[in-house]
Amino acid sequence: MLTTAWRARSTASTSGVRRAALGAVDSVATRRNATTQRVGPNSPSVVNSVSTLPAFSARSSSDLRCRWYSFSSSRPFFMYRSTTRRSRYLSGISSFFSATAQLLRWGAASSTPLGYRTNVRSLPAGIYAIVDGSAARPPLDLVGAFVRGGAAVVQLRLKQVGAGELLRIARDARKLCAGRAALVINDRPDVARLAEADGVHLGQEDLPWRAARAIVGPEALVGVSTHSDAEIDAAQGADYVGFGPIFPTASKAESPLPPPHGIDGLRRAVQRSKAPVVAIGGIGIEQIRDVAKSGARCAAAIAQLCNASDPEAATRDMAQAFQR
C-alpha cells in the first residue's frame, strides 16, 4: 500500500498536478468497524465508517501520509491520515514502532484476529461434560444436550476426526455454548484458536502447556491432565488441572491409567495444586456430592453422560447434585 502511495506522489509531482493520482478516496477497511481521518489545510477533519477495500485519502500528493495506530477495541488496525511533512516524524514513525511492538507481543498469540482481545475467563464451577468421539449420538447433538442440561464446561474430545471436520464442529459448538457454557477443545490448540473456543485441554503426550499458551493466547483457558503429584507440580501455571482417575473407568482404554486415587487422593490433589482441579474418572451421580465436597472446581463425566438414554436429563441431575 505504501509503495502505491509513493508512486501516486511521484506521478503527481512529475505532471505538476498537486492532487494524488489515486483521487480523493477516504475509505479503509478493517475486520471491525473502521474509521479513517482526512485532515488537510483549511479543511475540517472527516471521519467515515467504512466496510470496503483499502484505499487512500489525500488533499494533495505531498500531504499523503500513513499512520499505524496502537490496538484497542475502539480503533482499527490501520488508519490512514493526511498530515503535514513536519508531523510525519513526530507522530507517524513513533506510532509505527509502538504498534509493531504490540503486534509482536499480542497479535501472534491472540485468539482473535488483528490483536483484538477478549476478557480473560476463569474455569466455571460445575459439571465438565466431555463429548467423546465414540458416542453413538452426533457430537453437536450431545453439545446441545449438555448445554441445555446446565453443564458449566463442554469439551470436544473427537480423536478420530480430521482437523478440518473438527474445526467445523468446533465452530458450530461455539455457537451452541456462547454465553451458557465454556467450550474446550481436546488436544488441538490450533483448532481452539481458529474456532475461538474458550480453551484447550492437553494430555501428558500433547504439546507442553506453555507452547499451547503461545498458540491460543493469554485469554484462553489451558488445562492439563495429571495423574500424580509430579505431574500436578509440572502443570502449575496452567489455568486448571484435570486429576484422575478418581474411580475405576473404561472411558480411556486407549491409554494406560494408574490405579484410582479415590476421594482421599482427590483431596490431596486439591490441596497440592494452586490451579483449580477438575476431577475425572468413573464419576457418576452417586459420587458427585463427595467430589464437590473435596474442593474440586468441576466434576468431569464422559460415559455417564454420552451413553445416557437422555443426556440432557443426566446432565441436569448431575449439575443439581454438584451444587447441593
SULTADA-V886075 format. One record per backbone hydrogen bond with DSSP energy under -1.0 kcal/mol. NH is the residue of the N-H (numbers start at 1). CO is the residue of the C=O. If there is no record, write none. Layout:
BEGIN
nh: [NH & NH]
co: [CO & CO]
END
This chain:
BEGIN
nh: [5 & 6 & 7 & 8 & 9 & 10 & 11 & 12 & 13 & 14 & 15 & 17 & 23 & 25 & 37 & 38 & 43 & 46 & 48 & 50 & 61 & 63 & 67 & 79 & 83 & 91 & 93 & 95 & 96 & 97 & 98 & 99 & 100 & 101 & 102 & 103 & 104 & 105 & 106 & 108 & 110 & 116 & 126 & 128 & 129 & 130 & 131 & 133 & 135 & 142 & 143 & 144 & 145 & 146 & 147 & 148 & 149 & 150 & 151 & 152 & 153 & 154 & 155 & 156 & 157 & 161 & 166 & 167 & 168 & 169 & 170 & 171 & 172 & 173 & 174 & 175 & 176 & 177 & 178 & 180 & 181 & 182 & 184 & 185 & 186 & 187 & 192 & 193 & 194 & 195 & 196 & 197 & 198 & 199 & 200 & 201 & 202 & 206 & 212 & 213 & 214 & 216 & 217 & 221 & 223 & 224 & 225 & 226 & 232 & 233 & 234 & 235 & 236 & 238 & 239 & 240 & 241 & 242 & 243 & 244 & 246 & 247 & 255 & 261 & 262 & 265 & 266 & 267 & 268 & 269 & 270 & 271 & 272 & 273 & 278 & 279 & 280 & 291 & 292 & 293 & 295 & 296 & 297 & 298 & 299 & 300 & 301 & 305 & 306 & 307 & 314 & 315 & 316 & 317 & 318 & 319 & 320 & 321 & 322 & 323]
co: [1 & 2 & 3 & 4 & 5 & 6 & 7 & 8 & 9 & 10 & 11 & 12 & 20 & 23 & 80 & 46 & 40 & 38 & 36 & 34 & 18 & 60 & 79 & 67 & 63 & 87 & 88 & 91 & 92 & 93 & 94 & 95 & 96 & 97 & 98 & 99 & 100 & 101 & 102 & 103 & 106 & 113 & 297 & 299 & 153 & 301 & 155 & 157 & 132 & 138 & 139 & 140 & 141 & 142 & 143 & 144 & 145 & 147 & 146 & 127 & 127 & 182 & 129 & 184 & 131 & 158 & 162 & 163 & 164 & 165 & 166 & 167 & 168 & 169 & 170 & 171 & 172 & 173 & 174 & 177 & 177 & 152 & 154 & 199 & 156 & 201 & 188 & 189 & 190 & 191 & 193 & 192 & 183 & 183 & 221 & 185 & 223 & 203 & 208 & 209 & 210 & 212 & 213 & 198 & 200 & 240 & 202 & 242 & 228 & 229 & 230 & 231 & 233 & 235 & 222 & 222 & 276 & 224 & 278 & 226 & 280 & 281 & 252 & 245 & 246 & 261 & 262 & 263 & 264 & 265 & 266 & 267 & 268 & 269 & 241 & 298 & 243 & 287 & 288 & 289 & 292 & 291 & 277 & 277 & 126 & 279 & 128 & 302 & 302 & 303 & 310 & 311 & 312 & 313 & 314 & 315 & 316 & 317 & 318 & 319]
END
